[in-house]
């Protein structure tokens, strides 16, 4: 029985690669006769795995979509990576916390004994936006709708939400008609999800924050995929100044050239701040607060040199704060 069970798992792992296998190939891999192979295939079908058979030069055995989720076979590095991903996913996607926790428990129960201490040592607590760094977690339904449109190559129609997450009403000053885009790619940077798409009305490439997207009913309209605007999509998103990172409405808003890489500054920027890449070591940092002293305080937390300070009020407040601190030194 042990030999049969082990052989069944091996057969399932081969079929899970997605390719079609000839009977001769599978029988050779399993070191069994064709008759035994057919019995093993029938046993998998009885367990709910949809193993299909086709004839012809490209035919053979294949595991179709649907049915029972097959056992997942991970090596050591994959198992640890999945455990970490399950713990950190709820930070950027809302509504997956319970499922991720149950999946992590299931994974740990079947881990080899030598791996459990390593995974347990990497147990982390995902803190969703406690200090309002980065962006709020994406709603699972929103991410699913956008991701499905990307996968299917269907035109996406959506309302663009305001910086505070509200949906502008018709007739309001910030209302705009629904957008229609060809969604091409999803990217994650500094805890924020971005959609790279082609705007049909503007006839150009745009980048939108997914947490500002409110998907409308699926259009079902297919489009022909265009070449992406850059070879490196991540670099393209980072370098876009109009990717939807709108500065929150504050009484005082200032901007500086900061001597920090953009990805590092963006990781710790408050919600509503805008970080634009200038070079590998510099970024343009724009942030607001209830007072100019508050803006100075936020900038000071980064411990980085700044220049090209705007506006004059922020530059003057920096001098005041500096003199005050020196006077109490």
C-alpha positions as a Markdown table, in Angstrom:
| # | Residue | x | y | z |
|---|---|---|---|---|
| 1 | Unk | 0.0 | 0.0 | 0.0 |
| 2 | Unk | 2.8 | 2.4 | 0.9 |
| 3 | Unk | 4.3 | 1.8 | -2.6 |
| 4 | Unk | 1.0 | 2.4 | -4.3 |
| 5 | Unk | 0.4 | 5.6 | -2.3 |
| 6 | Unk | 3.8 | 7.0 | -3.0 |
| 7 | Unk | 3.4 | 6.1 | -6.7 |
| 8 | Unk | 0.0 | 7.9 | -6.8 |
| 9 | Unk | 1.6 | 11.1 | -5.4 |
| 10 | Unk | 4.4 | 10.9 | -7.9 |
| 11 | Unk | 1.9 | 10.4 | -10.8 |
| 12 | Unk | -0.2 | 13.4 | -9.5 |
| 13 | Unk | 2.9 | 15.6 | -9.3 |
| 14 | Unk | 3.8 | 14.8 | -12.9 |
| 15 | Unk | 0.3 | 15.5 | -14.1 |
| 16 | Unk | 0.2 | 18.8 | -12.2 |
| 17 | Unk | 3.0 | 20.3 | -14.4 |
| 18 | Unk | 0.2 | 21.1 | -16.9 |
| 19 | Unk | 1.7 | 19.2 | -19.8 |
| 20 | Unk | 0.3 | 16.1 | -21.6 |
| 21 | Unk | 2.2 | 12.9 | -20.8 |
| 22 | Unk | 2.1 | 9.8 | -23.0 |
| 23 | Unk | 1.3 | 6.5 | -21.4 |
| 24 | Unk | 4.8 | 5.2 | -22.2 |
| 25 | Unk | 6.4 | 8.3 | -20.6 |
| 26 | Unk | 4.4 | 7.9 | -17.4 |
| 27 | Unk | 4.9 | 4.2 | -17.1 |
| 28 | Unk | 8.6 | 4.7 | -17.6 |
| 29 | Unk | 8.8 | 7.4 | -14.9 |
| 30 | Unk | 6.9 | 5.2 | -12.4 |
| 31 | Unk | 8.6 | 2.0 | -13.5 |
| 32 | Unk | 5.3 | 0.1 | -13.9 |
| 33 | Unk | 3.4 | -1.6 | -16.7 |
| 34 | Unk | 0.8 | 0.2 | -18.8 |
| 35 | Unk | -1.9 | -1.8 | -17.1 |
| 36 | Unk | -0.8 | -0.6 | -13.6 |
| 37 | Unk | -0.6 | 2.9 | -14.9 |
| 38 | Unk | -4.2 | 2.8 | -16.1 |
| 39 | Unk | -5.3 | 1.5 | -12.6 |
| 40 | Unk | -3.4 | 4.4 | -11.0 |
| 41 | Unk | -5.1 | 6.9 | -13.3 |
| 42 | Unk | -8.5 | 5.4 | -12.5 |
| 43 | Unk | -7.7 | 5.6 | -8.8 |
| 44 | Unk | -7.0 | 9.3 | -9.1 |
| 45 | Unk | -10.2 | 9.9 | -11.0 |
| 46 | Unk | -12.2 | 8.1 | -8.2 |
| 47 | Unk | -10.6 | 10.6 | -5.7 |
| 48 | Unk | -11.9 | 13.5 | -7.8 |
| 49 | Unk | -8.9 | 14.5 | -9.8 |
| 50 | Unk | -10.0 | 15.2 | -13.4 |
| 51 | Unk | -7.4 | 13.3 | -15.4 |
| 52 | Unk | -8.2 | 13.5 | -19.1 |
| 53 | Unk | -7.0 | 11.3 | -22.0 |
| 54 | Unk | -6.6 | 12.4 | -25.6 |
| 55 | Unk | -5.2 | 10.7 | -28.7 |
| 56 | Unk | -3.0 | 12.0 | -31.4 |
| 57 | Unk | 0.6 | 13.2 | -31.7 |
| 58 | Unk | 0.1 | 15.8 | -28.8 |
| 59 | Unk | -2.2 | 13.6 | -26.8 |
| 60 | Unk | -1.8 | 11.6 | -23.7 |
| 61 | Unk | -2.8 | 12.1 | -20.0 |
| 62 | Unk | -3.4 | 15.5 | -18.6 |
| 63 | Unk | -4.8 | 17.0 | -15.4 |
| 64 | Unk | -7.7 | 19.3 | -16.3 |
| 65 | Unk | -8.8 | 22.3 | -14.3 |
| 66 | Unk | -11.3 | 21.8 | -11.6 |
| 67 | Unk | -12.1 | 19.0 | -9.2 |
| 68 | Unk | -10.1 | 18.4 | -6.0 |
| 69 | Unk | -7.1 | 20.6 | -5.2 |
| 70 | Unk | -4.1 | 18.2 | -5.7 |
| 71 | Unk | -1.5 | 17.9 | -3.0 |
| 72 | Unk | 1.2 | 20.6 | -3.3 |
| 73 | Unk | 4.7 | 19.4 | -3.3 |
| 74 | Unk | 7.2 | 22.1 | -2.0 |
| 75 | Unk | 10.9 | 21.9 | -1.5 |
| 76 | Unk | 12.3 | 23.5 | 1.7 |
| 77 | Unk | 12.8 | 27.0 | 0.2 |
| 78 | Unk | 9.3 | 27.0 | -1.3 |
| 79 | Unk | 7.7 | 26.0 | 2.0 |
| 80 | Unk | 9.4 | 28.7 | 3.9 |
| 81 | Unk | 8.5 | 31.3 | 1.2 |
| 82 | Unk | 4.8 | 30.3 | 1.3 |
| 83 | Unk | 4.7 | 30.5 | 5.1 |
| 84 | Unk | 6.1 | 34.1 | 5.0 |
| 85 | Unk | 3.8 | 35.1 | 2.2 |
| 86 | Unk | 0.7 | 33.8 | 4.0 |
| 87 | Unk | 1.6 | 35.9 | 7.0 |
| 88 | Unk | 2.2 | 39.2 | 5.2 |
| 89 | Unk | -0.6 | 39.0 | 2.5 |
| 90 | Unk | -3.2 | 40.6 | 4.8 |
| 91 | Unk | -1.2 | 43.8 | 5.0 |
| 92 | Unk | -2.0 | 44.8 | 1.4 |
| 93 | Unk | -5.2 | 42.8 | 0.7 |
| 94 | Unk | -8.3 | 43.0 | 2.9 |
| 95 | Unk | -10.5 | 40.0 | 3.6 |
| 96 | Unk | -7.8 | 37.3 | 3.3 |
| 97 | Unk | -6.6 | 37.2 | 6.9 |
| 98 | Unk | -8.7 | 34.3 | 8.1 |
| 99 | Unk | -8.0 | 32.2 | 5.0 |
| 100 | Unk | -4.3 | 32.9 | 5.2 |
| 101 | Unk | -4.2 | 31.9 | 8.9 |
| 102 | Unk | -6.0 | 28.6 | 8.2 |
| 103 | Unk | -3.7 | 27.9 | 5.3 |
| 104 | Unk | -0.7 | 28.6 | 7.4 |
| 105 | Unk | -1.9 | 26.2 | 10.1 |
| 106 | Unk | -2.5 | 23.5 | 7.4 |
| 107 | Unk | 0.9 | 24.0 | 5.9 |
| 108 | Unk | 2.7 | 23.8 | 9.3 |
| 109 | Unk | 0.9 | 20.5 | 10.1 |
| 110 | Unk | 2.5 | 18.8 | 7.1 |
| 111 | Unk | 5.9 | 20.4 | 7.2 |
| 112 | Unk | 8.9 | 18.1 | 7.7 |
| 113 | Unk | 10.1 | 18.1 | 11.3 |
| 114 | Unk | 13.4 | 19.8 | 10.4 |
| 115 | Unk | 11.5 | 22.8 | 8.8 |
| 116 | Unk | 9.1 | 23.6 | 11.6 |
| 117 | Unk | 11.6 | 25.4 | 13.8 |
| 118 | Unk | 12.7 | 27.6 | 10.9 |
| 119 | Unk | 9.1 | 28.5 | 10.0 |
| 120 | Unk | 8.2 | 29.2 | 13.6 |
| 121 | Unk | 11.2 | 31.4 | 14.0 |
| 122 | Unk | 9.9 | 33.5 | 11.1 |
| 123 | Unk | 6.4 | 34.0 | 12.6 |
| 124 | Unk | 5.5 | 37.6 | 12.0 |
| 125 | Unk | 2.5 | 39.8 | 12.9 |
| 126 | Unk | 1.1 | 41.7 | 9.9 |
| 127 | Unk | 0.1 | 45.2 | 11.2 |
| 128 | Unk | -2.4 | 46.7 | 8.6 |
| 129 | Unk | -1.7 | 50.4 | 8.4 |
| 130 | Unk | -1.6 | 51.2 | 12.1 |
| 131 | Unk | 0.4 | 54.3 | 11.6 |
| 132 | Unk | -1.1 | 55.0 | 8.1 |
| 133 | Unk | 2.1 | 54.2 | 6.3 |
| 134 | Unk | 1.8 | 53.2 | 2.7 |
| 135 | Unk | -1.8 | 52.5 | 1.6 |
| 136 | Unk | -4.9 | 50.9 | 3.2 |
| 137 | Unk | -5.3 | 47.2 | 2.3 |
| 138 | Unk | -7.0 | 46.5 | -1.0 |
| 139 | Unk | -10.5 | 45.0 | -0.9 |
| 140 | Unk | -10.3 | 41.4 | -2.2 |
| 141 | Unk | -13.2 | 41.9 | -4.5 |
| 142 | Unk | -11.5 | 45.0 | -6.1 |
| 143 | Unk | -8.3 | 43.1 | -6.6 |
| 144 | Unk | -10.1 | 40.1 | -8.0 |
| 145 | Unk | -12.1 | 42.2 | -10.5 |
| 146 | Unk | -9.0 | 44.1 | -11.7 |
| 147 | Unk | -6.9 | 41.0 | -11.8 |
| 148 | Unk | -9.5 | 39.1 | -13.8 |
| 149 | Unk | -9.7 | 41.9 | -16.4 |
| 150 | Unk | -5.9 | 41.8 | -16.7 |
| 151 | Unk | -5.9 | 38.0 | -17.1 |
| 152 | Unk | -8.8 | 37.9 | -19.6 |
| 153 | Unk | -7.7 | 40.9 | -21.6 |
| 154 | Unk | -11.0 | 42.6 | -21.1 |
| 155 | Unk | -11.6 | 46.4 | -21.1 |
| 156 | Unk | -12.0 | 47.6 | -17.5 |
| 157 | Unk | -14.6 | 50.3 | -16.6 |
| 158 | Unk | -14.3 | 51.9 | -13.2 |
| 159 | Unk | -14.9 | 55.0 | -11.1 |
| 160 | Unk | -11.8 | 56.8 | -9.7 |
| 161 | Unk | -12.1 | 57.3 | -6.0 |
| 162 | Unk | -10.9 | 60.4 | -4.2 |
| 163 | Unk | -7.8 | 60.5 | -2.0 |
| 164 | Unk | -9.9 | 59.8 | 1.1 |
| 165 | Unk | -11.5 | 56.8 | -0.6 |
| 166 | Unk | -14.9 | 58.4 | -1.3 |
| 167 | Unk | -16.8 | 57.9 | -4.5 |
| 168 | Unk | -17.6 | 61.3 | -6.0 |
| 169 | Unk | -21.3 | 61.9 | -6.7 |
| 170 | Unk | -22.6 | 63.2 | -10.0 |
| 171 | Unk | -22.8 | 67.0 | -9.9 |
| 172 | Unk | -19.9 | 67.4 | -7.3 |
| 173 | Unk | -16.8 | 69.3 | -8.2 |
| 174 | Unk | -14.6 | 66.3 | -8.1 |
| 175 | Unk | -16.9 | 64.0 | -10.1 |
| 176 | Unk | -15.6 | 62.5 | -13.4 |
| 177 | Unk | -17.2 | 60.0 | -15.8 |
| 178 | Unk | -16.2 | 56.3 | -15.5 |
| 179 | Unk | -12.8 | 55.5 | -17.0 |
| 180 | Unk | -12.4 | 52.8 | -19.7 |
| 181 | Unk | -8.9 | 51.3 | -19.9 |
| 182 | Unk | -7.1 | 48.3 | -21.3 |
| 183 | Unk | -5.6 | 46.7 | -18.1 |
| 184 | Unk | -2.2 | 45.2 | -18.8 |
| 185 | Unk | -0.3 | 44.7 | -15.6 |
| 186 | Unk | -0.5 | 44.8 | -11.8 |
| 187 | Unk | 2.5 | 45.9 | -9.7 |
| 188 | Unk | 3.2 | 46.3 | -6.0 |
| 189 | Unk | 5.5 | 49.0 | -4.7 |
| 190 | Unk | 6.1 | 50.1 | -1.1 |
| 191 | Unk | 2.9 | 48.4 | 0.0 |
| 192 | Unk | 0.8 | 49.9 | -2.7 |
| 193 | Unk | -0.9 | 48.2 | -5.6 |
| 194 | Unk | -0.8 | 49.8 | -9.0 |
| 195 | Unk | -2.5 | 49.1 | -12.3 |
| 196 | Unk | -0.6 | 49.8 | -15.6 |
| 197 | Unk | -3.2 | 50.3 | -18.3 |
| 198 | Unk | -3.9 | 52.1 | -21.6 |
| 199 | Unk | -6.6 | 54.8 | -21.3 |
| 200 | Unk | -8.9 | 54.6 | -24.3 |
| 201 | Unk | -10.2 | 58.2 | -24.0 |
| 202 | Unk | -6.8 | 59.8 | -23.4 |
| 203 | Unk | -5.1 | 57.4 | -25.9 |
| 204 | Unk | -2.1 | 56.9 | -23.7 |
| 205 | Unk | -0.6 | 54.8 | -20.9 |
| 206 | Unk | -1.6 | 55.6 | -17.3 |
| 207 | Unk | -0.9 | 54.2 | -13.8 |
| 208 | Unk | -3.6 | 54.1 | -11.2 |
| 209 | Unk | -3.5 | 53.2 | -7.5 |
| 210 | Unk | -5.8 | 50.1 | -7.2 |
| 211 | Unk | -7.1 | 51.3 | -3.8 |
| 212 | Unk | -8.6 | 54.3 | -5.8 |
| 213 | Unk | -10.3 | 52.0 | -8.3 |
| 214 | Unk | -14.0 | 51.2 | -7.9 |
| 215 | Unk | -14.7 | 48.5 | -10.6 |
| 216 | Unk | -18.0 | 48.7 | -12.4 |
| 217 | Unk | -19.8 | 45.8 | -14.2 |
| 218 | Unk | -17.5 | 43.7 | -16.4 |
| 219 | Unk | -17.5 | 44.8 | -20.0 |
| 220 | Unk | -16.7 | 41.5 | -21.6 |
| 221 | Unk | -15.0 | 43.5 | -24.3 |
| 222 | Unk | -11.7 | 42.0 | -25.5 |
| 223 | Unk | -8.7 | 44.0 | -26.6 |
| 224 | Unk | -5.5 | 43.2 | -28.4 |
| 225 | Unk | -2.6 | 43.5 | -26.0 |
| 226 | Unk | -0.2 | 46.3 | -26.7 |
| 227 | Unk | 3.6 | 46.2 | -26.0 |
| 228 | Unk | 4.1 | 47.5 | -22.5 |
| 229 | Unk | 5.5 | 51.1 | -22.4 |
| 230 | Unk | 8.8 | 49.9 | -20.8 |
| 231 | Unk | 10.8 | 46.7 | -20.6 |
| 232 | Unk | 10.9 | 47.0 | -16.8 |
| 233 | Unk | 7.4 | 47.5 | -15.5 |
| 234 | Unk | 8.6 | 48.1 | -12.0 |
| 235 | Unk | 10.9 | 50.9 | -13.1 |
| 236 | Unk | 8.2 | 52.4 | -15.1 |
| 237 | Unk | 5.8 | 52.6 | -12.2 |
| 238 | Unk | 8.4 | 54.0 | -9.8 |
| 239 | Unk | 9.4 | 56.7 | -12.4 |
| 240 | Unk | 5.8 | 57.8 | -13.1 |
| 241 | Unk | 5.0 | 61.1 | -11.3 |
| 242 | Unk | 1.2 | 60.8 | -12.0 |
| 243 | Unk | 0.6 | 57.3 | -10.7 |
| 244 | Unk | -2.3 | 58.4 | -8.4 |
| 245 | Unk | -0.3 | 59.1 | -5.3 |
| 246 | Unk | -2.2 | 62.3 | -4.6 |
| 247 | Unk | -1.0 | 64.5 | -1.7 |
| 248 | Unk | -3.6 | 64.5 | 1.0 |
| 249 | Unk | -5.4 | 67.9 | 1.6 |
| 250 | Unk | -3.5 | 69.5 | 4.5 |
| 251 | Unk | -3.3 | 73.1 | 5.7 |
| 252 | Unk | 0.4 | 73.1 | 4.9 |
| 253 | Unk | 2.1 | 71.1 | 2.1 |
| 254 | Unk | 5.8 | 71.2 | 1.3 |
| 255 | Unk | 8.3 | 69.5 | -1.0 |
| 256 | Unk | 12.0 | 68.7 | -0.8 |
| 257 | Unk | 14.7 | 66.9 | -2.7 |
| 258 | Unk | 15.6 | 64.1 | -0.3 |
| 259 | Unk | 18.9 | 62.1 | -0.3 |
| 260 | Unk | 17.2 | 58.7 | -0.1 |
| 261 | Unk | 16.3 | 56.1 | -2.7 |
| 262 | Unk | 12.6 | 56.4 | -3.7 |
| 263 | Unk | 11.6 | 52.9 | -2.7 |
| 264 | Unk | 13.1 | 53.4 | 0.8 |
| 265 | Unk | 11.4 | 56.7 | 1.4 |
| 266 | Unk | 8.1 | 55.4 | 0.0 |
| 267 | Unk | 8.1 | 52.5 | 2.4 |
| 268 | Unk | 8.0 | 54.8 | 5.4 |
| 269 | Unk | 6.1 | 57.7 | 3.9 |
| 270 | Unk | 2.8 | 58.7 | 5.6 |
| 271 | Unk | -0.4 | 58.0 | 3.7 |
| 272 | Unk | -1.1 | 60.9 | 1.4 |
| 273 | Unk | 2.6 | 61.7 | 0.8 |
| 274 | Unk | 4.1 | 61.5 | -2.7 |
| 275 | Unk | 7.5 | 60.1 | -3.5 |
| 276 | Unk | 9.0 | 60.6 | -7.0 |
| 277 | Unk | 12.2 | 58.9 | -8.1 |
| 278 | Unk | 14.8 | 61.4 | -9.3 |
| 279 | Unk | 17.9 | 59.2 | -9.3 |
| 280 | Unk | 19.1 | 56.0 | -7.7 |
| 281 | Unk | 20.0 | 57.9 | -4.5 |
| 282 | Unk | 17.5 | 60.8 | -4.6 |
| 283 | Unk | 13.7 | 61.4 | -4.6 |
| 284 | Unk | 11.3 | 64.3 | -4.6 |
| 285 | Unk | 9.3 | 64.0 | -1.3 |
| 286 | Unk | 6.0 | 65.9 | -1.0 |
| 287 | Unk | 4.0 | 65.8 | 2.3 |
| 288 | Unk | 1.4 | 67.7 | 4.2 |
| 289 | Unk | 0.6 | 68.4 | 7.9 |
| 290 | Unk | -1.5 | 70.7 | 10.0 |
| 291 | Unk | 1.4 | 73.1 | 10.5 |
| 292 | Unk | 4.8 | 73.9 | 8.9 |
| 293 | Unk | 6.4 | 72.6 | 12.0 |
| 294 | Unk | 4.6 | 69.3 | 11.5 |
| 295 | Unk | 6.0 | 69.1 | 8.0 |
| 296 | Unk | 9.5 | 69.7 | 9.3 |
| 297 | Unk | 8.9 | 67.0 | 12.0 |
| 298 | Unk | 7.9 | 64.4 | 9.3 |
| 299 | Unk | 11.0 | 65.2 | 7.2 |
| 300 | Unk | 13.3 | 65.0 | 10.2 |
| 301 | Unk | 12.2 | 61.5 | 11.0 |
| 302 | Unk | 14.0 | 60.3 | 7.8 |
| 303 | Unk | 17.4 | 61.5 | 9.0 |
| 304 | Unk | 18.3 | 62.4 | 5.4 |
| 305 | Unk | 19.8 | 65.5 | 3.8 |
| 306 | Unk | 17.3 | 67.7 | 1.9 |
| 307 | Unk | 17.6 | 70.5 | -0.6 |
| 308 | Unk | 15.4 | 72.4 | -3.1 |
| 309 | Unk | 12.9 | 73.1 | -0.2 |
| 310 | Unk | 9.6 | 74.5 | -1.3 |
| 311 | Unk | 7.7 | 76.7 | -0.5 |
| 312 | Unk | 9.4 | 79.6 | 1.3 |
| 313 | Unk | 7.2 | 79.0 | 4.4 |
| 314 | Unk | 8.7 | 75.6 | 4.9 |
| 315 | Unk | 12.2 | 76.9 | 4.4 |
| 316 | Unk | 11.6 | 79.6 | 7.0 |
| 317 | Unk | 10.1 | 77.1 | 9.5 |
| 318 | Unk | 13.2 | 74.8 | 9.1 |
| 319 | Unk | 15.3 | 77.8 | 10.2 |
| 320 | Unk | 13.1 | 78.5 | 13.2 |
| 321 | Unk | 13.0 | 74.8 | 14.3 |
| 322 | Unk | 16.8 | 74.5 | 13.9 |
| 323 | Unk | 17.4 | 77.7 | 16.0 |
| 324 | Unk | 15.0 | 76.5 | 18.6 |
| 325 | Unk | 16.8 | 73.1 | 18.9 |
| 326 | Unk | 20.3 | 74.7 | 19.0 |
| 327 | Unk | 19.1 | 77.0 | 21.7 |
| 328 | Unk | 18.1 | 74.1 | 23.9 |
| 329 | Unk | 21.3 | 72.1 | 23.2 |
